[in-house]
Amino acid sequence: MAFWPNVIVATPAHSGMGHTLTYRSELSLTPGSLVRVPLGTREVLGVVWDCGDQPPEGLSQAQTKAVASVLEGLPALNGRWLQLVRFASQYYQRGLGEVALAALPPQLRELDGVQLARRLKKRAKQASPDPKASRSPAVADREAAPALPDGQSPAENPPLTQTLSAEQAEALASLEHATAPILLHGATGSGKTEVYLQTTRRALDTVSPDGVLTQVLVMVPEINLTPQLEARFRERFEPLYGAGAVVCLHSGMTPAQRLASWLSAHTGGARIVLGTRMAIFASLPGLRLIVVDEEHDPSYKSQEGARYSARDLAVYRAKIETDALAASGQRCQVILGSATPSLESWHAADLGRYLRLAMPGRIGGGALPRLRLIDMNNQPKGAVVAPPLLAAMAERIQRGEQCLVLLNRRGYAPVLACHDCGWKSGCPHCSAYRVFHKLDRTLRCHHCGFTERVPRACPDCGNLDIAPVGRGTEQLEEQLAALLADVRRPDGQPPRVARMDADTTRLKGSLESQLAALHSGEVDVLVGTQMIAKGHDFRRITLVAGLNADSALFASDYRAPERLFALLMQAGGRAGRDAAFMGAQGGASEMWIQTWYPDHPLFATLKLHDYPGFATEQLHEREIAGMPPYGAQALLRADARTQAAAQAFLNLAAEQAIGLPHRDDITLYPAVPLTIQRVANVERAQMLVESGSRAALQRFLAAWQPVLHAARSAPEARGLVRWAVDVDPLAI
């Protein structure tokens, strides 16, 4: 007897191949099973969506290809995972396979049944106890299923918890009975991580009705936040649940590491998964808690491939899991934590959809940093760092304290230019400038990666005097080292200035070593981009300085004030986190901001650390303008060989949208080039789609898909490379 499984494979929405492909199988395959199937001349990994015992109408057995193999020994992905993939595919207007296959480890997509069986056998052997083995726990398989000592249950182990503040205790009490998603609005240094840890312990101690070990997913916005949080979770939970209880999932891991972590989570061996946005699609059969730390961060929204929001999917995934647990009376809880929540989450709490819990105080009674604005109109012309700020930094260094300087631009200078003929270091493949990196003497495009050595003279006129324009973290590190050269630490040594950005943390282990140097006191001044401004628990930093903050004050993007306020408030929150240290030093922590517009209203609100006031004002402005969260938006993006072809496709798609469902509720704006309209010799254009109703926008976008596929083949769109819909875009 033959069966006809419908299989999802990695095909993007713009390919027009459909969500599933029908194959033939001699076995009835369970939905969620992983299979190898032929696709063209290749054999690829697929996920069984459903399986029927009759061929689809009009399709004979001879017209179908057979499933090549089934990845046996691996449990099928459960129905809740498939439901999450279906929702993400529908809401974000992407192909099922585009979402599902991207969520699986790259190495799993390359293994056949025999190779996977060999890998699983090896894991099982490593996980089994061997009385003759002399290896240490550190060498043993960290992905093995945890075994508790003497048959004890987790609840019989010592609590391994810290003393809670009154605010932490109140938040935990509210969390115990909450049924809605939680928005944990805690000030920087208020102890949100301890709340996460104790809520995690509570979730892991829950006994699942089906006997599956309960699991927790903890998400962070960026890889650089993983090591510090991972250390705390391992310290707290590995003594209780075993050496393989905590695993990580992020793009900085090797393919083998990602596969090992995914398998451990999928088979229930890992109790806690720490990861970036990709971890939202991790297979976790016993999921009971999802924590989204720094939930406001734009990094949770993917900007390539299936452009999903991991934060929003976390809320939906918790609902799926809770619905499945309804009969047992259990639930899957989701906690969104931040000192500066996204306005969408804040608005949802105002409407009662989320439960907002406030933790405004710092642990130990420490004070939030005092804001000091430096009016650059009154400073010496061309000053890199204003003299008052430089003096304040010198004073802190002399007392053995640390300073943090934020400049959200890496490299030595954003442009290299010739002032004789006007030549600038433009990228030949992009409509952007190549950044000057002095350490390796290169001009590097941060968009397409094109890199060249710095020319000895101007390529256009031969002038030897080509100079950097603007300032990046590399140059600021060099200049601060020179400006502070005469200052002395308490031990009589000159201060050490270090830099942390995407360039200095590129090599394996470099991030951990830099953080260790800062925590040990070796570094006196840390210069960095936004990656140092959030999530880190720096204990000896007492002064934070923000340079070049004005660039976002008058940006055309309506989200710019929200991003700037969050960045500055988060950066300031790195100062004065250790109340005992601040008390011993006898001073107050400060945040200095250099600005040409000290009277801007944003700074007045920031000075009071008044995020609720800022959110109320911003939401009022957005309501008047009909902007999210009071309206819904999507972008139709087109990449083509010429700008004319890209815009022709968009305009044709708009013309052919007449008569579609809810067209009268939709506003289609004219097609325009992106801010950086050419990247890697591909021209880019976009069209804004807007509606006052999210449901109307979703129905329109779904009905628009066939029109977009047809428009791609039109003569006007000749030269189109690809198109994509970006739902809930973060930048326009």
C-alpha positions as CSV (number, residue, x, y, z in Angstrom):
1,M,0.0,0.0,0.0
2,A,1.3,3.5,-0.8
3,F,0.9,6.7,1.1
4,W,1.2,10.3,0.0
5,P,2.9,12.6,2.5
6,N,2.8,16.3,2.0
7,V,6.3,17.6,2.8
8,I,7.6,21.1,3.5
9,V,11.0,21.9,2.2
10,A,13.1,25.1,2.2
11,T,11.5,27.2,-0.6
12,P,11.1,30.9,-0.2
13,A,7.6,32.5,-0.7
14,H,8.7,34.3,-3.9
15,S,9.6,31.0,-5.6
16,G,5.9,30.2,-6.2
17,M,6.4,26.5,-5.5
18,G,3.7,26.3,-2.9
19,H,3.8,25.5,0.8
20,T,4.1,21.7,0.5
21,L,5.2,19.1,-2.1
22,T,3.5,15.7,-2.4
23,Y,5.7,12.6,-2.3
24,R,5.1,8.8,-2.3
25,S,6.0,6.5,0.6
26,E,5.5,2.9,1.5
27,L,5.0,3.8,5.1
28,S,2.4,6.0,6.8
29,L,4.5,8.9,8.1
30,T,3.7,10.8,11.3
31,P,3.3,14.6,10.9
32,G,6.5,16.3,12.1
33,S,8.7,13.4,10.9
34,L,12.0,14.4,9.3
35,V,12.7,12.9,5.9
36,R,15.1,13.2,3.0
37,V,13.3,13.9,-0.3
38,P,14.4,14.5,-3.9
39,L,14.1,18.1,-5.1
40,G,15.2,18.7,-8.6
41,T,18.7,17.2,-8.8
42,R,19.3,17.5,-5.1
43,E,18.2,15.5,-2.0
44,V,17.1,17.8,0.8
45,L,15.7,17.6,4.3
46,G,11.9,18.0,4.7
47,V,9.3,17.9,7.4
48,V,6.2,15.8,6.9
49,W,3.2,18.1,7.2
50,D,0.5,15.5,6.8
51,C,0.1,12.1,5.2
52,G,-2.9,10.6,3.3
53,D,-3.6,7.2,2.0
54,Q,-5.0,8.5,-1.3
55,P,-3.1,10.5,-3.9
56,P,-4.3,14.1,-4.5
57,E,-6.9,14.5,-7.2
58,G,-5.3,14.5,-10.7
59,L,-2.0,13.2,-9.4
60,S,-1.0,9.6,-10.3
61,Q,1.6,7.4,-8.6
62,A,3.9,7.8,-11.6
63,Q,3.9,11.6,-11.3
64,T,5.2,11.6,-7.7
65,K,8.7,10.9,-6.4
66,A,9.4,8.6,-3.5
67,V,10.6,9.7,-0.1
68,A,14.3,8.9,-0.1
69,S,14.6,8.0,3.6
70,V,13.2,8.7,7.0
71,L,15.4,10.0,9.8
72,E,14.6,7.3,12.3
73,G,15.5,7.3,15.9
74,L,14.4,10.9,16.2
75,P,11.0,11.8,17.7
76,A,8.7,13.7,15.4
77,L,8.3,17.4,15.9
78,N,5.1,17.8,17.9
79,G,1.9,19.3,16.7
80,R,2.4,22.5,18.8
81,W,5.7,23.1,17.0
82,L,4.0,22.7,13.6
83,Q,1.2,25.1,14.8
84,L,3.8,27.7,15.6
85,V,5.4,27.3,12.2
86,R,2.0,27.6,10.5
87,F,1.2,30.8,12.4
88,A,4.6,32.3,11.6
89,S,4.2,31.4,7.9
90,Q,0.7,32.9,7.7
91,Y,1.3,36.0,9.7
92,Y,4.7,37.0,8.2
93,Q,3.6,35.9,4.7
94,R,6.4,33.4,4.2
95,G,6.6,29.9,2.9
96,L,6.1,27.1,5.4
97,G,9.4,25.5,4.5
98,E,11.2,28.9,4.6
99,V,10.2,29.1,8.3
100,A,10.4,25.5,9.4
101,L,13.7,24.5,7.7
102,A,15.5,27.7,8.8
103,A,14.6,26.8,12.4
104,L,16.5,23.4,12.2
105,P,20.2,23.1,12.8
106,P,22.2,23.5,9.5
107,Q,24.1,20.2,10.2
108,L,20.8,18.3,10.6
109,R,19.8,19.4,7.1
110,E,22.9,17.7,5.7
111,L,22.7,14.3,7.5
112,D,21.0,11.3,6.1
113,G,19.3,8.5,8.1
114,V,22.5,6.5,8.5
115,Q,24.6,9.4,9.6
116,L,22.0,10.6,12.1
117,A,21.7,7.1,13.5
118,R,25.4,7.0,14.0
119,R,25.4,10.4,15.7
120,L,22.5,9.4,18.1
121,K,24.3,6.1,18.9
122,K,27.4,8.0,19.9
123,R,25.4,10.4,22.1
124,A,23.6,7.5,23.8
125,K,27.0,5.8,24.5
126,Q,28.4,9.0,26.0
127,A,25.3,9.6,28.1
128,S,25.3,6.1,29.6
129,P,27.3,5.7,32.8
130,D,30.6,3.9,32.5
131,P,32.2,2.7,35.8
132,K,35.6,2.3,34.0
133,A,35.7,5.9,32.7
134,S,37.9,8.3,34.4
135,R,36.9,11.5,32.6
136,S,35.8,14.5,34.6
137,P,32.3,16.0,34.4
138,A,33.7,18.9,32.3
139,V,34.8,16.4,29.6
140,A,31.7,14.3,29.8
141,D,28.8,14.9,27.4
142,R,27.2,18.1,28.4
143,E,24.2,17.2,26.4
144,A,23.4,14.0,28.4
145,A,20.0,13.7,30.1
146,P,20.5,15.0,33.7
147,A,20.5,12.5,36.6
148,L,19.8,13.7,40.1
149,P,21.7,12.2,43.0
150,D,20.2,9.3,45.1
151,G,17.0,9.4,43.1
152,Q,16.0,12.7,44.5
153,S,13.5,15.0,42.8
154,P,14.5,18.6,42.1
155,A,12.2,19.8,44.9
156,E,14.3,17.9,47.5
157,N,17.5,19.7,46.5
158,P,18.6,22.8,48.4
159,P,17.1,26.0,47.0
160,L,20.4,27.8,46.0
161,T,18.6,31.1,45.9
162,Q,19.5,34.6,47.0
163,T,17.7,36.9,49.5
164,L,15.0,38.8,47.7
165,S,14.1,42.4,47.9
166,A,10.5,43.4,48.6
167,E,9.9,44.2,45.0
168,Q,11.4,40.9,43.8
169,A,9.3,39.0,46.3
170,E,6.1,40.9,45.2
171,A,6.8,40.2,41.5
172,L,7.4,36.5,42.2
173,A,4.1,36.3,44.1
174,S,2.2,37.9,41.3
175,L,3.9,35.6,38.7
176,E,2.8,32.5,40.6
177,H,-0.9,33.1,39.8
178,A,-0.7,35.2,36.6
179,T,-2.5,33.9,33.6
180,A,-1.7,36.7,31.1
181,P,1.7,37.5,29.6
182,I,3.9,39.3,32.0
183,L,5.6,42.6,31.2
184,L,8.3,42.9,33.9
185,H,9.2,46.6,33.9
186,G,12.3,46.7,36.2
187,A,14.8,49.4,36.4
188,T,18.4,48.6,35.4
189,G,20.0,46.8,38.4
190,S,16.6,46.0,40.0
191,G,17.3,42.2,40.0
192,K,15.2,41.0,37.1
193,T,17.6,38.1,36.5
194,E,17.0,36.7,40.0
195,V,13.3,36.8,39.2
196,Y,14.0,34.8,36.0
197,L,16.1,32.3,38.0
198,Q,13.5,31.7,40.7
199,T,10.6,31.5,38.2
200,T,12.7,29.0,36.2
201,R,13.2,26.9,39.3
202,R,9.5,26.9,40.0
203,A,8.7,25.9,36.4
204,L,11.2,23.1,36.4
205,D,9.8,21.7,39.6
206,T,6.4,21.3,38.0
207,V,5.4,17.7,37.4
208,S,4.2,17.2,33.8
209,P,1.0,15.2,33.5
210,D,2.4,13.2,30.6
211,G,5.7,12.4,32.3
212,V,7.7,14.7,30.0
213,L,10.4,16.7,31.8
214,T,9.5,20.4,32.0
215,Q,11.7,22.9,30.1
216,V,12.4,26.6,30.1
217,L,13.4,28.9,27.2
218,V,15.3,32.0,28.0
219,M,16.0,34.5,25.2
220,V,18.5,37.3,24.9
221,P,18.7,39.8,22.0
222,E,22.4,39.3,21.2
223,I,25.1,36.7,21.4
224,N,27.3,38.9,23.6
225,L,24.8,38.7,26.4
226,T,24.8,34.9,26.5
227,P,28.1,34.1,28.4
228,Q,27.2,36.1,31.6
229,L,23.6,34.8,31.8
230,E,24.7,31.3,30.9
231,A,27.2,31.3,33.8
232,R,24.5,32.3,36.3
233,F,22.1,29.7,35.0
234,R,24.7,27.0,35.1
235,E,25.8,27.9,38.6
236,R,22.3,27.8,39.8
237,F,20.8,24.8,38.0
238,E,23.6,22.3,37.1
239,P,24.0,21.2,40.8
240,L,20.3,20.4,40.8
241,Y,19.6,19.0,37.3
242,G,23.0,17.7,36.0
243,A,25.8,18.9,33.7
244,G,23.6,18.9,30.6
245,A,20.7,20.8,32.0
246,V,21.6,24.2,30.4
247,V,22.4,24.5,26.7
248,C,22.7,27.4,24.3
249,L,21.4,28.1,20.8
250,H,22.7,30.9,18.7
251,S,24.5,31.6,15.5
252,G,27.9,32.0,17.1
253,M,28.1,28.3,17.8
254,T,29.7,25.8,15.5
255,P,27.3,23.6,13.4
256,A,28.2,20.6,15.6
257,Q,27.4,22.5,18.8
258,R,24.1,23.8,17.5
259,L,23.1,20.3,16.5
260,A,24.0,18.9,19.9
261,S,22.1,21.6,21.7
262,W,19.0,21.2,19.5
263,L,19.0,17.4,19.9
264,S,19.3,17.7,23.7
265,A,16.4,20.1,23.8
266,H,14.3,18.1,21.3
267,T,14.8,14.8,23.2
268,G,14.1,16.5,26.6
269,G,17.6,16.1,28.0
270,A,18.2,19.9,28.2
271,R,16.0,21.5,30.9
272,I,17.0,25.1,30.0
273,V,17.7,26.6,26.6
274,L,19.4,30.0,26.4
275,G,19.4,31.5,23.0
276,T,18.9,34.4,20.6
277,R,15.9,34.9,18.4
278,M,16.4,31.7,16.5
279,A,15.7,29.8,19.7
280,I,12.0,30.6,19.6
281,F,11.7,27.8,17.1
282,A,13.6,25.3,19.2
283,S,11.8,22.0,19.7
284,L,10.9,21.9,23.4
285,P,8.4,19.2,24.2
286,G,8.1,20.1,27.9
287,L,8.0,23.9,27.6
288,R,6.5,25.6,30.6
289,L,8.2,29.1,30.7
290,I,9.5,31.5,28.1
291,V,11.6,34.5,29.3
292,V,12.4,37.3,26.8
293,D,15.0,39.5,28.4
294,E,15.5,43.1,27.0
295,E,12.3,42.5,25.1
296,H,12.4,46.0,23.5
297,D,15.6,45.2,21.6
298,P,15.2,45.4,17.7
299,S,17.5,42.3,17.4
300,Y,14.5,40.1,18.2
301,K,13.1,41.1,14.7
302,S,14.8,39.2,12.0
303,Q,16.0,41.4,9.1
304,E,16.6,38.6,6.5
305,G,14.9,35.5,5.4
306,A,11.6,35.0,7.3
307,R,11.3,38.4,8.9
308,Y,9.6,37.3,12.2
309,S,9.6,38.9,15.6
310,A,10.8,36.4,18.2
311,R,9.3,38.4,21.0
312,D,5.8,38.3,19.5
313,L,6.1,34.6,18.6
314,A,7.1,34.0,22.2
315,V,3.7,35.3,23.3
316,Y,1.9,33.2,20.7
317,R,4.0,30.0,21.5
318,A,3.1,30.3,25.2
319,K,-0.6,30.5,24.2
320,I,-0.3,27.3,22.1
321,E,1.4,25.4,25.0
322,T,-1.1,26.7,27.5
323,D,-4.0,25.6,25.3
324,A,-2.5,22.1,25.1
325,L,-2.2,22.0,28.9
326,A,-5.7,23.3,29.6
327,A,-7.0,19.9,30.7
328,S,-4.3,19.5,33.3
329,G,-4.7,22.9,34.8
330,Q,-1.1,23.8,34.0
331,R,0.1,26.6,31.7
332,C,3.1,28.0,29.9
333,Q,4.1,31.4,31.2
334,V,5.8,34.1,29.2
335,I,7.8,37.0,30.8
336,L,8.8,40.0,28.8
337,G,11.5,41.9,30.8
338,S,13.0,45.3,30.2
339,A,13.8,48.6,31.9
340,T,12.6,50.3,28.7
341,P,9.8,48.1,27.2
342,S,8.8,48.5,23.6
343,L,5.9,50.8,23.1
344,E,3.9,47.9,21.6
345,S,4.2,45.9,24.8
346,W,3.6,49.0,27.0
347,H,0.4,49.7,25.1
348,A,-0.7,46.0,25.4
349,A,-0.3,46.4,29.2
350,D,-2.3,49.6,29.1
351,L,-5.1,47.7,27.4
352,G,-5.0,44.9,30.0
353,R,-3.7,42.2,27.5
354,Y,-0.4,42.0,29.5
355,L,0.0,42.1,33.3
356,R,2.6,44.8,34.1
357,L,4.8,44.3,37.1
358,A,7.0,47.2,38.3
359,M,10.4,47.0,40.0
360,P,11.5,50.6,40.1
361,G,14.2,50.3,42.8
362,R,17.7,49.0,42.6
363,I,19.0,46.1,44.6
364,G,20.7,47.3,47.8
365,G,18.9,50.7,47.6
366,G,21.4,52.0,45.0
367,A,20.5,55.2,43.1
368,L,20.1,55.4,39.4
369,P,22.8,57.5,37.7
370,R,22.4,61.3,37.6
371,L,22.2,62.7,34.1
372,R,24.6,65.6,33.2
373,L,24.2,67.3,29.8
374,I,27.2,68.9,28.1
375,D,26.2,71.8,25.8
376,M,28.7,71.4,23.0
377,N,27.9,74.9,21.8
378,N,29.9,76.1,24.8
379,Q,32.9,73.7,24.4
380,P,36.2,74.3,22.5
381,K,35.7,73.9,18.7
382,G,36.6,70.4,17.5
383,A,36.7,68.9,21.0
384,V,36.5,65.1,20.9
385,V,35.6,64.8,24.5
386,A,34.4,67.9,26.3
387,P,36.9,69.1,29.0
388,P,34.4,68.8,31.9
389,L,33.7,65.1,30.9
390,L,37.4,64.4,30.5
391,A,38.1,65.8,34.0
392,A,35.2,63.7,35.5
393,M,36.7,60.6,33.9
394,A,40.1,61.3,35.2
395,E,38.7,61.8,38.7
396,R,37.0,58.4,38.5
397,I,40.1,56.6,37.3
398,Q,42.2,58.1,40.1
399,R,39.7,56.6,42.6
400,G,39.9,53.1,41.1
401,E,36.5,53.4,39.3
402,Q,35.7,52.5,35.8
403,C,34.1,54.5,32.9
404,L,32.1,53.4,29.9
405,V,32.0,55.5,26.7
406,L,29.2,54.8,24.2
407,L,29.7,55.7,20.5
408,N,27.4,53.7,18.2
409,R,29.7,53.6,15.2
410,R,32.5,51.1,14.8
411,G,35.7,51.5,12.7
412,Y,38.2,54.3,12.8
413,A,36.2,56.7,10.6
414,P,33.0,56.3,8.6
415,V,34.6,57.9,5.5
416,L,38.1,58.5,4.0
417,A,38.1,61.6,1.8
418,C,40.3,63.7,-0.4
419,H,39.7,67.4,0.3
420,D,41.3,68.5,-3.0
421,C,39.0,66.7,-5.5
422,G,36.2,65.6,-3.3
423,W,36.8,61.8,-3.6
424,K,35.3,59.7,-0.9
425,S,35.7,56.0,0.0
426,G,32.5,54.8,-1.6
427,C,31.8,51.2,-2.2
428,P,31.7,50.2,-5.9
429,H,29.0,47.7,-5.2
430,C,26.7,49.6,-2.8
431,S,25.4,53.2,-2.5
432,A,27.3,53.5,0.8
433,Y,30.7,54.5,2.0
434,R,33.4,52.0,3.0
435,V,34.5,52.5,6.6
436,F,38.2,53.1,7.4
437,H,39.7,50.6,9.8
438,K,43.1,51.8,10.9
439,L,44.4,48.6,12.6
440,D,44.5,46.6,9.4
441,R,44.6,49.6,7.1
442,T,41.5,48.6,5.2
443,L,38.4,50.2,3.7
444,R,35.5,47.9,4.5
445,C,31.9,48.0,3.4
446,H,29.7,47.0,6.3
447,H,26.9,46.1,3.9
448,C,28.4,43.8,1.3
449,G,31.7,43.1,3.0
450,F,33.9,44.4,0.1
451,T,37.3,45.2,1.5
452,E,40.4,46.8,0.0
453,R,43.7,48.2,1.4
454,V,43.8,51.9,2.0
455,P,45.2,53.6,-1.1
456,R,48.5,55.4,-0.8
457,A,47.1,58.4,-2.6
458,C,43.7,59.7,-3.8
459,P,42.6,57.3,-6.6
460,D,41.2,60.3,-8.6
461,C,43.7,63.0,-8.3
462,G,46.8,61.4,-6.8
463,N,46.8,63.7,-3.7
464,L,48.7,62.1,-0.9
465,D,46.8,63.9,1.8
466,I,43.6,61.8,2.2
467,A,42.1,62.0,5.6
468,P,39.4,60.3,7.8
469,V,36.1,62.2,8.2
470,G,34.0,61.5,11.3
471,R,34.8,59.3,14.2
472,G,34.3,55.6,15.1
473,T,35.1,53.5,18.2
474,E,38.6,52.7,16.9
475,Q,39.6,56.3,16.7
476,L,37.9,57.2,20.0
477,E,39.8,54.5,21.8
478,E,43.1,55.9,20.4
479,Q,42.2,59.5,21.3
480,L,41.0,58.7,24.8
481,A,44.3,56.8,25.5
482,A,46.2,60.0,24.5
483,L,43.9,62.4,26.4
484,L,44.2,60.3,29.6
485,A,47.9,59.5,29.3
486,D,48.8,61.7,32.3
487,V,46.2,60.3,34.6
488,R,47.2,57.7,37.1
489,R,45.3,54.8,38.7
490,P,45.6,54.2,42.5
491,D,48.5,51.8,41.9
492,G,50.4,54.5,40.0
493,Q,49.9,52.9,36.6
494,P,48.5,54.7,33.5
495,P,44.9,53.9,32.7
496,R,44.0,51.2,30.2
497,V,41.5,52.0,27.5
498,A,39.8,49.1,25.8
499,R,37.3,48.7,23.0
500,M,34.4,46.3,22.6
501,D,32.5,46.2,19.3
502,A,31.8,43.7,16.5
503,D,35.4,43.9,15.3
504,T,37.1,43.1,18.7
505,T,34.7,40.3,19.6
506,R,34.8,38.5,16.3
507,L,37.3,35.7,17.3
508,K,36.2,32.8,19.5
509,G,36.7,33.5,23.2
510,S,37.5,37.2,22.6
511,L,34.2,38.4,24.2
512,E,34.7,36.3,27.3
513,S,38.3,37.5,27.8
514,Q,37.3,41.2,27.3
515,L,34.5,40.9,29.8
516,A,36.8,39.1,32.3
517,A,39.4,41.9,32.0
518,L,36.7,44.5,32.7
519,H,35.3,42.6,35.7
520,S,38.7,42.1,37.2
521,G,39.5,45.8,37.1
522,E,42.3,45.6,34.4
523,V,40.3,48.0,32.2
524,D,39.6,51.6,33.3
525,V,37.8,52.9,30.3
526,L,35.7,50.8,28.0
527,V,34.8,52.3,24.6
528,G,32.1,50.5,22.6
529,T,29.0,50.4,20.5
530,Q,25.4,49.6,21.6
531,M,26.6,46.0,22.4
532,I,28.0,47.3,25.7
533,A,24.9,49.3,26.6
534,K,22.5,46.6,27.7
535,G,22.2,43.5,29.8
536,H,25.8,43.5,31.2
537,D,26.3,43.6,35.0
538,F,29.4,45.8,35.4
539,R,30.0,46.2,39.1
540,R,32.7,49.0,39.1
541,I,31.5,51.3,36.4
542,T,30.4,54.6,38.0
543,L,30.4,56.9,34.9
544,V,28.9,56.4,31.5
545,A,29.3,58.9,28.6
546,G,27.2,59.1,25.5
547,L,28.8,60.7,22.4
548,N,27.0,61.6,19.2
549,A,23.5,61.1,20.6
550,D,22.1,63.9,18.5
551,S,22.1,61.9,15.3
552,A,18.8,60.2,16.2
553,L,17.0,63.3,17.6
554,F,15.7,64.5,14.3
555,A,15.7,61.3,12.3
556,S,12.8,60.7,9.8
557,D,12.0,57.3,11.3
558,Y,9.2,57.7,13.8
559,R,10.8,54.9,16.0
560,A,14.1,56.9,16.4
561,P,13.1,58.6,19.7
562,E,12.1,55.3,21.2
563,R,15.3,53.7,20.2
564,L,17.5,56.6,21.4
565,F,15.7,56.8,24.8
566,A,16.1,53.1,25.3
567,L,19.8,53.1,24.3
568,L,20.7,56.0,26.6
569,M,18.7,54.7,29.5
570,Q,20.1,51.2,29.1
571,A,23.7,52.6,28.8
572,G,23.2,54.8,31.9
573,G,22.0,51.7,33.7
574,R,25.5,50.1,33.5
575,A,26.7,52.7,36.1
576,G,26.4,52.4,39.9
577,R,24.9,48.8,39.9
578,D,26.8,47.8,43.0
579,A,25.3,49.7,45.9
580,A,28.0,48.5,48.3
581,F,30.8,49.6,46.0
582,M,29.2,53.0,45.5
583,G,28.8,53.4,49.3
584,A,32.5,52.6,49.9
585,Q,33.5,55.1,47.2
586,G,31.4,57.8,48.7
587,G,30.1,59.2,45.4
588,A,27.2,59.0,43.0
589,S,27.1,57.4,39.6
590,E,26.6,59.7,36.6
591,M,25.8,59.6,32.9
592,W,27.2,62.4,30.8
593,I,25.7,63.2,27.4
594,Q,27.4,65.5,24.9
595,T,24.7,67.3,22.8
596,W,24.2,70.3,20.7
597,Y,20.5,70.4,21.8
598,P,20.5,70.2,25.6
599,D,16.9,71.6,25.7
600,H,15.4,68.8,23.7
601,P,12.4,67.3,25.6
602,L,13.8,63.8,25.3
603,F,16.6,64.7,27.6
604,A,14.3,66.3,30.2
605,T,12.4,63.0,30.5
606,L,15.6,61.0,30.5
607,K,16.9,63.1,33.4
608,L,14.0,61.9,35.5
609,H,14.4,58.3,34.5
610,D,10.7,58.6,33.6
611,Y,10.1,55.9,31.1
612,P,6.3,55.8,31.8
613,G,6.1,59.5,31.1
614,F,8.1,59.1,27.9
615,A,5.9,56.2,26.8
616,T,2.7,58.1,27.4
617,E,3.9,61.0,25.3
618,Q,5.2,58.9,22.5
619,L,2.0,56.8,22.4
620,H,-0.1,59.9,22.3
621,E,1.8,61.2,19.2
622,R,1.5,57.8,17.5
623,E,-2.2,57.7,18.1
624,I,-2.7,61.0,16.5
625,A,-0.7,59.9,13.5
626,G,-2.2,56.4,13.3
627,M,1.2,54.8,13.7
628,P,1.8,51.4,15.4
629,P,0.6,50.2,17.8
630,Y,-2.6,52.1,16.7
631,G,-2.2,51.0,13.1
632,A,-0.7,48.1,11.2
633,Q,2.1,48.3,8.6
634,A,3.9,46.1,6.2
635,L,6.6,46.7,3.6
636,L,6.7,45.1,0.1
637,R,10.4,45.0,-0.8
638,A,11.8,44.4,-4.2
639,D,15.4,43.6,-5.3
640,A,16.2,44.0,-9.0
641,R,19.1,44.6,-11.3
642,T,17.9,48.2,-11.9
643,Q,16.0,50.6,-9.7
644,A,13.4,51.0,-12.5
645,A,12.6,47.3,-12.6
646,A,12.2,47.2,-8.8
647,Q,9.8,50.1,-8.8
648,A,8.0,48.9,-11.8
649,F,7.2,45.6,-10.0
650,L,6.0,47.4,-7.0
651,N,3.8,49.9,-8.9
652,L,2.3,47.0,-11.0
653,A,1.5,45.1,-7.8
654,A,-0.3,48.1,-6.5
655,E,-2.3,48.6,-9.7
656,Q,-3.4,44.9,-9.7
657,A,-4.5,45.1,-6.1
658,I,-7.7,46.8,-7.0
659,G,-10.7,44.6,-6.1
660,L,-8.9,42.5,-3.6
661,P,-10.5,41.9,-0.2
662,H,-10.3,44.9,2.2
663,R,-8.6,47.1,-0.5
664,D,-10.6,50.1,0.7
665,D,-9.1,49.6,4.2
666,I,-5.6,49.7,2.9
667,T,-3.3,52.6,2.0
668,L,-0.6,51.8,-0.6
669,Y,2.1,54.4,-0.7
670,P,4.2,55.1,-3.8
671,A,7.3,52.9,-4.4
672,V,10.5,54.5,-3.3
673,P,14.2,53.5,-3.1
674,L,15.6,52.3,0.3
675,T,17.9,54.7,2.1
676,I,20.8,52.5,0.9
677,Q,19.3,51.7,-2.4
678,R,22.1,49.5,-3.8
679,V,23.8,46.6,-1.9
680,A,26.1,44.1,-3.7
681,N,25.1,45.5,-7.1
682,V,21.4,44.8,-6.4
683,E,19.0,47.8,-6.5
684,R,16.4,47.9,-3.7
685,A,13.0,49.6,-3.5
686,Q,10.0,49.4,-1.2
687,M,6.3,50.2,-0.9
688,L,4.6,50.9,2.5
689,V,1.3,49.2,3.1
690,E,-0.8,50.6,5.9
691,S,-4.1,49.9,7.6
692,G,-6.0,50.9,10.7
693,S,-7.0,47.2,11.2
694,R,-4.4,44.4,11.6
695,A,-7.0,41.8,10.6
696,A,-7.8,43.7,7.4
697,L,-4.1,44.1,6.5
698,Q,-3.5,40.3,7.0
699,R,-6.4,39.4,4.8
700,F,-5.3,41.8,2.1
701,L,-1.7,40.5,2.2
702,A,-2.9,36.9,1.9
703,A,-5.1,37.7,-1.1
704,W,-2.2,39.8,-2.6
705,Q,0.2,36.8,-2.8
706,P,-1.1,35.4,-6.1
707,V,-1.0,38.9,-7.6
708,L,2.7,39.3,-6.6
709,H,3.6,36.0,-8.1
710,A,1.9,37.0,-11.4
711,A,3.4,40.5,-11.4
712,R,6.9,39.0,-11.1
713,S,6.5,37.5,-14.6
714,A,5.3,40.7,-16.2
715,P,7.5,42.4,-18.9
716,E,7.7,45.6,-16.8
717,A,9.4,43.6,-13.9
718,R,12.1,42.0,-16.1
719,G,15.3,42.1,-14.0
720,L,13.5,41.5,-10.7
721,V,15.7,39.3,-8.4
722,R,13.3,38.7,-5.5
723,W,10.5,40.2,-3.6
724,A,9.4,39.8,0.0
725,V,6.8,41.1,2.4
726,D,8.0,42.5,5.8
727,V,5.1,42.5,8.3
728,D,5.5,44.9,11.3
729,P,8.7,46.5,10.0
730,L,11.0,48.2,12.5
731,A,12.5,50.6,10.0
732,I,10.9,52.3,7.0
